[in-house]
Amino acid sequence: MEELQIDKEGLLSHPKKLLVDHLSVVAVIAKATVEEKGYRFVVKETEITNRQLSDLVWIAAISHDIAKATGYFQNYIRNPEEIHSNLKNHSLLSSVFAYFVASRYCEREFKDKLLQEFLPILVLIAVKRHHGNIQNLQKEILFSNEDIEYLSEQIKSIHAPSVELILSSLCDHWPIKITWRAFTEYWELASFQQRLKDFRLYFKLNYPKLDEKTQVELFNLFQVIYSALMYSDKNDVILKDVNTTNTTTDIIGCLNRYREKNGFNIPVSEINRIKNEAYFGTLEHLERVFIRDQHLYSITLPTGLGKTLTAFSVADKIRSLTGNINAKVTIVIPYTSIIDQNFEVYREVLETDSSEFLLKHHHLSEPRYKDSSEKVYEENQSQFLIETWQSETIVTTFVQFLETILSMDKTKLMKLVNLRNAVILLDEIQTIPYELWETVRKTFLSLGETLNIYFILISATQPLIFAPRVDIVELVPDHRKYFKVFNRTRLVYHKDKISFEDFIDIISDYIYNEPKKDVLIILNTKKAARRCFEELTKQEQEILDNVQYFFLSTLITPHERKEIIQKIKKRSHKRKIIVSTQLIEAGVDISVDTIFRQLSPIDSIIQSAGRANRYNEKEQVSDIFLYDIDDEHGKATSRIYGSDLMLKTRNTLSDIEVMEERDYLDLIDRYYEEVRKQSDETSSDLLDAIRDLRFMEIDLKLIQERKTESVFIQLNEEAKYVWERYVSLYDEELTPWERKTKFASFKSLFYDYVINVPVPYGETKINFDSEQVHGFYLSSLEQPSAFYSYSANDTRENIGYDTNKTSITI
């Protein structure tokens, strides 16, 4: 192929964008992103200074698109409609150049053989995979003979004087001077092939001997290099001339105004007095026990004692104590379903609608980013700003956060580089499966040191992921006393197994004999909950007249669930009978008189208890009746929670018939001691993959996936309208990317009317009375599906999708 006879001003990286400009901007952003925040990596007692790390990131950034200087790419970018060979691709050659530069740099900067060998490889892989999916380290460093021939052909097509001009203009302030001629000489001597061969042998002999801490640190180091490169590259392409600013809010000042506005500063009830004591006591205790090098803290308080506001104030106080007053505060919540209500609390506290100060991010977030001047950014810019957490306070999910640090998903990993110095509030930390405990412990400890992140674990049922007083420090002074203050609830455990039919009869009798009490029944499966609800609503008319029945399950649309919860919370002269799955346990602010709970793990039971007599407002202690159901629903419990946790629960409860709230903490401690043993005996494939740098296998799955199919339910005119908007996207001539972008603008509202129905075991699809339309089954407003039961007026009919229905009666 003929070389392109063009100078550096003619080489393009993107349509209408010069390569020299793109490389320069990306390198400046990448270097500044790392340099200004001060990372700390110590590998085998050798510190990689912040200057050295920012230099390595600069090398990756300045090299990442250098192979766009090939004639093949330049012809492609100018004539994209023509057919082009894969020689137009640029990542592989760019990565080899990056490796060459990084090797020269590391030989000069580091005496340690490990760093000399490893750091250039990490830079190579980051550049090689800034497009495409990352493979395991050992596969990434295998270059075939075909690869070498391919690279040689690309190198021949580059007009060397043009690249030399680019490099000389970019390298004036480089930590190391590099020329294209030096690289081509290196290539012609086959030095690259020999270096990789030597590294493969070095890796095989020496890497397994490294201690686990060093291995995890190398993984985190790669993540920072990779994150900085991807973030900076996308930043230049998407944001262009948009400048984001760091904001600083006096969060404690905002909290003081919010507390005064709501009368929290002058408590008139005993529970509010105790909330105040816990709030101020925790802040005072933090000042006494805080150590800059201690990165893990906990806030352990019973349900209803204001953990949310207390933790938010702690985050701001840590920013003040560390001097990082503009550090991000990231609030991590287990479930998407409760993010909206929590976000509203933070919005009221901060009194802002600006995304620069407060941001909500989960997979259904609307891509709408508004700055403090009321400007709303374009959709692709908004999405990038949201996904990279360009805000002071971020409210997000466990999935978004943990996949940022425990997966190689590029869209999630981009934000990692912005978490340096952050304070992370992890609410309801007990929802992390025990199989991940050791992985979470090792990665949190490492990230605390390297990224200077402070983790605050918040729960009424604090799991033993971290060793108390060794790994983690409790911030609530004498926290155990708060579990002794109240006697709001008591557990009543019926250890003998009973049938599901007997369970229903017991509840029915209770409802009849206690006509003034609101009752919540929590079952472990959707099928059991629906069957229970249907049986209870067959009560005699004299009972039904004085009762409001409510059913909650994920087989009811999110729109309905929100409405139902609001109705439950609303005062009424009628008593309330609620049947739900475990979705009601966390973050749903309701308070009933009595709970019937199917046996589940201890932490789940205690969370359930938080839905009864929540504010100590009931005249009597609320009973939490626990029943071990012996039928198909009982077997399903072991599938959901695991037989190991259910065995440990039964063992922990074996000598208990009645337990009052003041003793719950002892029960929790005994249970988690057993779970900790189980965790210690459980091998972690994820942790092994992290240690071995098997990047392709680092894929966190918090939720065990079962095949489902989606159904859109047109409950009302709004749902009908949003469905029509969705269908119209397929009537337009749009690329998949354009369609995805347009859908994102109303995706959150759309999914308010969607349920995901599990495909029955042994089947290929769900039962339904219509065919799919663009990936969704449809229950239309005019012709509702026979599989879905909904009534806007009678909550007894509002029970969602019927998984038992197998045929349609005409």
N, C-alpha and C positions, 0 to 999 in steps of 0.2 A: 504493500500500500504506500502511496506517495505521502511524504510528510506534509503537514500543513505549513505553508510559508506565512506565518502570522506572528506578530510580536506579543508580548505579555498583555497588551491592552485589548487583544482580540480574543483571548481564550475565555470561554464562558463556563460558568458552573451551573447556571439555571437560565431559562429564557430571559434575556435582557439583563443578566447579572454577570459581571466579570468574575472570573475565578479568583483573581488576586484580591478582589474586595471581599468575596465570601470567606476565603481562608483567613483574611486579616480580622474580620469582624468576629468570626467563630472563635479564633484564638484569643482575642481580647476578652470576649465574654467568658470563655472557659477559664482562663487564667484568673480573671477577677473573681469569678464564682468561688474558686478554691482559695485564692490568696487572701481574700478579705475575711475569711471565716476561721482560719487557723485550725486545720486538722492535726491530729496527733497519732502517727503510726510508729510503733516501736516493734521491729521485727528482729527477733533473736538479739535483743539488747542494743540493736542499732536503730537509732531514730531517723526516720525519713522526715526531714524538716519540711515546714510548710513551703519554703521556697523550692525545695526539690520536688515536692508533689505538684506544685503549680507549674514547674518547668516540664514535668512529664505530661501533664494535661495539655500544656501548650504544644508540646511535640505531637501529641495525638491529634489535636485540633488543626494544627498547621499542615499536617500530613493527610488528613482524612479524605480529602477530595483531590489530592495532587495528581492522581492518575486520570482525572478528567481532562488532562492536557493531551491525552492520546488523540491521534487523528480520528480514531474510530468514534470516540465519544463526541468530539467536536462536530463531526459529520452528523451524528445522531441528534445532537441538541439543536442543530440548524435545520435538519430535515427529518423530524420525528415520524412523519407519515410514511417514509420509506422503510423497506425491510433492512434490518441491521443484524449482524452476528453478535454473539455474546462477547466479542472482543471490545464492545462499547462499555462493558461493565468496568467499574473503577475501584471497588472496595479491596480486591485482592492485591493489586499492585500498590495501592496506597498503603496497605498494611505492611507490606515488605519494606517500603521506604520508611515508614514510621519505626519499624523494628531496627533498621539500619541506624537511624538518627538516635533512637533511644539507647541502643547498645553503645554507641560512641559516648553518649552523655553519661551513662551509668558506669562505664569503665573509668571515667575521670572522677566521678562523684563518690563512688562507694568502694570501700575496700573489701566488704563482705561478699564472698563468692555467690551466696544465695541471692542477694539483691542484684548483683551484676547479671546473673542468669535469668532471674524471674521477672524483674520489672520490664525489660524489653518485650518479653513474651506477653505480659498483661496488656501492654500498649498495642502490640500486634493484634491481639484478639479483639480488643475494643474497636480498633479501626476496621478490622476485617468484617465485623458484625454490626457496624452501625446501620447497616441495612440487612434484612434477613434474620434468620433464627440462629442463635448461638448453639454451638455443639460443645461436647466435653473437651477439656483442655487437650487431652492426648490426641483427639481427632483433629483439633484445630491446627496442630503443629505438624500434621502429616501433609506434605506437598508431593504429589505424584509427578512422574516424568511429564505427563500431559500438562500439569499445572506449570511446570518450569518452561516448557515450550510455549505455552499460552502467554506467560509473563514476558518471555523474551520477545515475542511478536509484538506485544503492546509497547515495550520499551523502544523498539525500533521505530514505532510510529510517532514517537514524541519528538517535537521540534525542540532540541536541547537549548538553543539560545533563548527561546521564549520562557522555558521553565527556569533557566538560570536567572533571568530578569526578575521573575516572580520571587524566587528564593532570596535573591540579594536584597530585594525591597522589603521582604518580610523578616529577614534575619539580622537586620541592623542591630536590634536589641536582643537577639537570641542569646541564651546561655552558652550556645555552641554554634560555631559557624559550619554550615553544610553547603556543599555544592552538588548540582546534579551530576557533574562529571565524576565526583568522588563516589557517588552511588553507582553509576554505571560501571566504574572500574571494579567496585566491590562485587557487583553482579557477574561481571565477565570472569572473575576469578573463582566463581562458584563458592564464594565465602558464605553466602546465605545458607546454601544447602548443607555445608559442613557444620555451621553453627547450630542449625536445627538438629542435625544428627547427634552432635555433642550434647545438646540440651536434653534430648530424649533419653540418652543414657544417664545423664546427671539426674534427671527427674526420677527415673526408675530406681536409682541407687540411693538417692538422698531424701526425696520428699517423704517417703513413709517413715523416716526417722524423726521428722519434725514433731514437736509436741502439738497437741490439739489447739492450744491457744494461738500458736503461730499460724497454723493452717487456717483457722477461722479469720485471723487478722489479714492474711493474704487474700482471702475471699472478699472481705470488706474493702480492702484496698482496690481490688479490681472493680468492685461495684462503684466506688467513688469515681475512678477514672472513666469508666463506661458511662455512668450517669452524667458526669460533667460534659463529656463529648456529645452525647445525644441531646441533652438539654440545650447546649449552646448552639448546636447545628439547627435544631428545630426553632430555637429562639430567633435566629437570624432570618430563616426562611418564612416563618409565620408572623412574627411580631414586627419585623422590618424596623420602622422608625418609632415604634411604641416604647416608651420608657416607663418601667415600673419603679415604684419607690418603696422603701421600707417605712412602715408606719409604726408608731409607738403610742399605745393607749395606757392611761393610768387605770388598769383593770380594777385594782382595789378601790380606787376612788369611785369608779362606776358601780362597783358592788355596794359600797357604802350608801350611795344615793338610792340604789334599787332597794336595799334593805330598809332604808328609812321610809321610802315611798310606800312599801308594803307593811310597815309597822313592825318589822322584825327586830328593830333596835330597841323597842319597848315591848317586850313580850308580856302577854296577858294570860297565857296558858303555861302549864308546867312543861309541856313538850317544846314550846318555843323558847322557854328559858334554858332548857337543856341543849337545844340547838345552838343558842348563842354561846353557851359555855364551850361546846365542842368546837365551834367556829373560831373563837378567839384563842382558846387553849391550843388548838392545832397550830395557828400562826405563831404564837409565842414559843411553842415547843420547837417549831422548825428553826427559829433563830438560834436556839440553844444547841441543836443536834446537827445542823447542816454542816457538811464538810464538802468542799469543792470536788474532791476526788470520789465522793460517794454518789453514785448515779441512780440508785434504786431506792424508792421510798414507798410506803403504803399508807393508805387511809382506810381504817377498818372501823365501820360504824354500823349499827343496826339500821334497817329500813326506816325511812321517814325522818332521819336526823340531819338532813341537809348536806349530804356528801357532795352533791353537784356544785353548790356555791362555795363550799369549803375548799374543794379541790381547785376551783378556778382561782381563788385567792392565793392558794399555795403556789400555783404556777407563776403568778405575777411576783410573789415574794422571792421565788427562786431566781427569776430574771434579775431582780434588784440585787440579791446577794451575790450573784455571779458577775454583775456588771453588764450582762447581755440584755439590756432593757428592750431591744427590738427583736429578741429571739421569738420564733414562732411558738404558739401554744396550739397543740394539736389534741383535740378531744376525740377519743376513739370509742365508739359505741358498738355493741355486738350486732344489733339488728337494724336494718334499713327501716323497718316499720316504726321504730320509735325515734328516729333521727329528727323528723319534722317537729315533734313536740319539744324535744330538747333544744333544737336550734332556736325555737321561738323564745325560750328562756334566755339564751345568750344574747339574742337580738334585743330583748327588752333591757337586759343589763347594760349592754354597750350602747344602746340607743342609736343604732346605725343601720342603714341599708346598703352601705358601701361594701363591695366585695374586697376592697383593699384591707378592710378591718375585720370582716367576718365572712366566712365562706362555708358553704355546705357542699360536700362532695361524696356522692356514691354513684352506682352504675346507672341510676335513673335521673341524675341531676340534669336540670335544664342548662344548656351551654349559654348562660347569660351572665356576663361579668360586667359589673357597673362600678366605675371608680367614684371617688369622692366628689368629682365635679359633675356627677350624674351622667357621664358619658357611658353608653353601652357599646361594648366592642363587637366587631363582626363575629359570626358564629365560630369560625375556625380559631380566631384569636381568643375568644372567650373560653373555648374548650381547652386550649393549651394553657391559659392562665389558671383555669380551675384544676386541670389534671396535674399541674406542677405546683399547686398550692401557693399561688402568689397572693398571700393574705397573711395578716398577723395572727388571726385565730381561725382554725379550721375544725369543722365538725365533720367527722367521717366515720367509716365502718372498720371493723376488725379486718374484713377482707381486703379493703383498700390499703390499710397500713401494713398488715403482715405480708401481703403479696409484694409490697415495696421492698421489704428487707429479706423475704424468704422465697423469692421467685426471680426469674430472669425475664419477666414480662416488661418489655421496653417502655410501654406507655405508663406503667406504674413506677419503674425504676428511675425514670427521668427526674422525679421529684426528690429522690434521696439526697442529691447534692445540696438541696435547700434546707435539709433538716439539721445541719450543723448547729449546735447550741440549743436546739429545740427542747421544749418541755412537753412531754407526751403524757396525757391523762388517759389511762386505760380503765374504762368503766366496766364493771361486772366481769372482771378478769377471769373469774371461775369458768366462763364459757369456753376457754381454750381447752381442747381435749388433752387428757393426761399424756397421750402418746407424743404430744409436741412439747411437753414441759421442759425436757432437757435441751431440746433445740432452741426453744425460746430463751432459756436461762443463759446458754452459751452466747447466743447472738446479742441479747440485750446487754450482757456484761461487756462484750467486745465493742458494741456500738456506743455504749456509755463512755468508754475510754477514748475511742478513736474519733467519734463525731461529737463528743462532749454533750450527748443527749442525756436529759434527766427524765426518768420514768417514774410516774406516780400510779401505783396500782390501787384501784378503788373498789371496794366490795364490802358487803356484810358477811360474806363467806369467803374469806381470803385463802386461796389454795396455797399449798406448800411448793410452789414452783421455785421459789428462792429461799435459801436458808435464813431464817429470822436472825437479826443482829449480826449476821455475817455478810450475806449478799445484800440484804435489804433492811431498812430502818423504818419502824413504825412512827408516824407523825402525830397520831392522836395520843396525848398523854394519858396513861392509865386507861387505855381503850376498853379493857375488859369490863370496867365499871358501868359503861353505857349499856352493856348487855344485861346488867343486873337491875337497871333502873325501872324498867317497865315490866308489866305482866299483862301485856296486851293479848297474847295468844298462848295456847298450849297444844302440844301434839298429843293425840290420842291414837295409839298404834294398835291395830287389830292384827296380830301376827299370823293367825290362822287363815289359810287361804279360803277365799269364798268364790262362788260362781258369780258371773256377771249379772245373772238374774237376781240373785240375792242382794247384790250391791244396789241395784235399781230399787228393789223393795225397801231397803234400809233408807235410802234417800227419800223415797215417796212417803214413808211413814214419818220421817223427820219433818218434811215440808208440811204435812198435815197437822202434826202435833205442835209445831212451832210456827204459828201463822203470822208472826210479826217479823220473822228474821229473813234477811237477805242471804241467799245461799249461792256459793260458787262451787261448781263441780269441775275438776280438772282431770282429764284422762290423757293417756299417752299416745293414742292414735286418733286420726281423723274419723276413722270408721266407728270406733268405740264411742267417741264423743257424739257423733250424729245419732247413733242408735240410742244412746242414753237420752238425748234431747227429745227424740221422737216418742220414747216411752213416757217421759215425764209430762209431755204436753197432752197426754191422753187422760189426765186427771179429771175428776168430777167437776162439773161446771161451777159449782159453788167455790171451788178452789181457784179455778182459772179466772174467775171474774176479778179476783183481788191480786192477780199476779201479772207481772211483766216478764215474759220469757225472752232470753237472749242466747244466741248461739254464735260462737267464734271459732273459726278454723281458717287455714290458708286456702281451703276450697270455697271460700267466700271472697269476693273481690276486695281489694284494699279500700276502695271507695265505701263499700258497705261496712267494713270493719271499723273505719274511722267514725262513721255515723253511729254504729252500735255502741262504741265506747263512749261517745258523747251522750247518748241516751242513758247509759248506765250511770254516768257521773251526775246526770241531772236529777235534782230532787223530785220525788214523786210520792203521792199518797199510797201508791201500790208497792208491794214488796217486789224484789227482783230475784229471779232464779236464772243463773248464768251457767251455761255449759260451754267449756272451752278445752282446747288442747293447751299444751304448755306455752303457747305463744303469749299468754296473758301474764306469765311470771315476771318478766323483766320490763321495767319502765312504764307499765300501765298503771296510772295513778287512780285506782279505785279502792274502795274499802267496804267489805261486807261483814256480816255477823259470823258466818260459819263457812268452812271450806271442807269439802270432801275431795280427797286427793288419792288417785291411784298411786301405789307405791312407785317411787322413782328415786334416783340418787339423792343423797342427803342435801347437797347444795340446792338442787331443784326444789326439794320440799321446803327448805327455809325461805327460798325466794317466793314460793307460793304463799307462805305464811304472811309475807309482807303485803298481801292483798286483803288482809282481814284486820279490822280495828286499827288501821294504819296510823291514825292520829290520836289514838287512845280515847276516841270519842264515844265508844260503846259503853253501855251500862255494865256489861258483864265481860269476862274474859272470853275471847273468841276461840272456839274449838277448831282444830285442824285434824279431821278424822282421816287416818291413813288406812287403806285397805290393799291387801295383796290379792289381786284378782287371778283366779286360776282357770283360765280358758284361753281361747285363741288370742285374746287381747293381752293376756299376761305374757304369752310367748313373744308377741310383737314387742313388748317392753324390752326384752333382752336384745332383740335385733336393733332397737333404737339406741339404747344406752350402753349396750354391751353386757354380757353375762358377768364379767369380772366386777364391774361397778355395782351391779345389782346384788351380787354375793356380798360385797363389802358393806353395802347398805344394810342388808339383812343382819349381818354379823354385828354391825355397830348398834342396831336397834334391838338386838336379841334380848337384852335384859330390861327393856323399857316398855312400860304400858302407858304412862302419862308423863310428859315432860313439859315444864313451864318455860316460857321464853327466856328467863334469866339463866337457864342452863343450856341454851342453844349453842353458845360458843364452844363449850366443852364437847358437845356432840360433834360439831363441825371439825374441831381439832382432831378428835379420835378418828373420824372418817378420813380426813386428809392425810393423816399419818399412814393409814393403810394404802391410800391411793399413791402416796409418794413411793412406797415400797414397790408398788406395781409399776410406776413410771421408771424407777431405777432398773427394773428387770426387763424393760421394754426397749428393744433396739430401735433406732431411728434411721430409716433409710434416707430421710431428708438431711439429717445432720451428717451422715456418712457422705452424701453427695456434696455437701458444702465443704467438708474437710478435704475431699479428694478432687475438688474443682471439677466435678462432673456437672457442668453448668446445665446441660440439657435435661438432667434429672432433678434439678432444683425447681420443683413445681408444687408449691403449697396448695393443698385442697382442704379448706376448713370444713367444707360440707361434703359428705359422701353423696356423690351424684347418683340419682336413679333416673332412668329415662322418663321424660315427661313430654306432654304435648300441650300447647297453649290454646286457651279458649278466650275469645273476646266476648264480653257480656254487655249488650246494649241495654243498660238499665233505664236510661233516660235520654232526653234530647241531647244533652251534652255528649254522652257516650256515642250516640248516633253520629253526631257532627264530627267527633274526633276520628271515628272509624272511616267516615267518608274522606277526611283529609288524608288518612293513611292510604286508602285505596287509590286516591287520585295521584299519589306519587308514582304509581305503576302505570298510570295513563300518560304520564309525561315522558319525553325522551330524556332520561337522566342517566348519568353514569352511576354505578353503585356508590361511589364516594359522595356524589351530589345528593343522591337519595338518602343516604345515611345522615348527611349533614342537615337536610331539611327535616327529616324525621326527629332528629335530636331536639329540635326546637319545641316539640310537643310530646316527646317520648314519656316524660314523667306523668303527664295527664293521661296519655294513652294506657299506660300500664296500671293506672288506678282501676281499670275495668278488665284486667287480664288475670286469669288463674292458670296455674300450671298443674295439670292433672297427671298423676303417675300412670304410666302404661302398665297394665296388669302383667304379672310375671307369666312368661310363656307366650305373650301376645306381642304384636308388632305395632299396634296403635290402640288408642282409647276408643271406647264406645261413644258414638255421637250421632246425631240425626242430621248432619249436613257434611259436606266435603270441605276441605281446607281452602282458604282463600289467602294467597300470599303468606303462607306459614301459620295461619290461625284458623281454628274453627270459629264459627260465628253463631251466637244466639242473638237474633235480631229483635229490635223493639216491637215490631209488628207481629213477628212469629217467634216467640221465645222458645228455646229448646226445652223438650220434655225432660232433659237431664238436669236442668237447673231450676231451683225453686227460689223465687224472690217475691216479696211483697213489700211495697213501700209503707203499708199501713199496719200489717199484722206481722210482728216479729216472729211469731210461731212458724210462719211460712218462709221466713228468711233464713234458709239453711244451705244454700249453695248447691254445689255439684254432687250428684248422687253416684258414687262409685259402684254401688250395688246394682244399679239398673243395667240390664244387658240387652234389652230389646224395647222397641217402641210399640205401645198399644195404640192402634188407629181406631 
